[in-house]
Amino acid sequence: MSYYPIFVQLQGETALVVGGGSVARRKVETLLEHGASVGIVSRMLCPELVQLVEKGEIRFLGKEFREGFLQGIFLVIAATDDKELNHQISLAARERGLLINAVDQPEDCNFIVPSIVNRGNLQIAISTSGKSPAMAKKIRKELEGCFGMEYEEFLDLMGRIREELLPMGFSQKENSAIFQQIIDAGLLDMIASGDTKGAETALSAILPAGMDMEKIRRL
């Protein structure tokens, strides 16, 4: 099966995780990092999940899964060690048109979670379509060595430039040319080496007059 790659906005959405072990914990933590409101169902919770419940960061809904828990849910993770239960959760979620991931059961998923290289706004997702998560993990580790934290800083900078440049009224072609010049100017290497002055000089030579350099300078 071939999967259509997509990034999903979870800010403000509600997710349900069924399961309370270490796998469920990792899923919950990732969902929280991306802004989801999380409810959890499990007969037992690992200590980290207990703490999240006690802090009010996630909601404990009960020990046994009930289809009623799917009301108002956007995304479901079935992460129990009971494959039949995961399958039943998947069927119930699919009937309602929900996004469902059953851990290690690709046939019960309508989406899978890739291995991710994360550098701030740069996210590189690696998937083997569920055929070899170990290979996806290996590739992720290799890519982590290729993309340093300078990519995070560079994309933060590009975001500030876009905010200032786009309202200035240049054509799409002109804006694209400016952005391409910035990409080609070697700023990534300058940021990686700490050459702040060189980066500012390069930007000043590319950006049009009238831009508020103080707003975008924070290198």
Order of alpha helices (4+ residues) and beta strands (2+ residues): beta-alpha-beta-alpha-beta-beta-alpha-beta-beta-beta-alpha-alpha-alpha-alpha-alpha-alpha
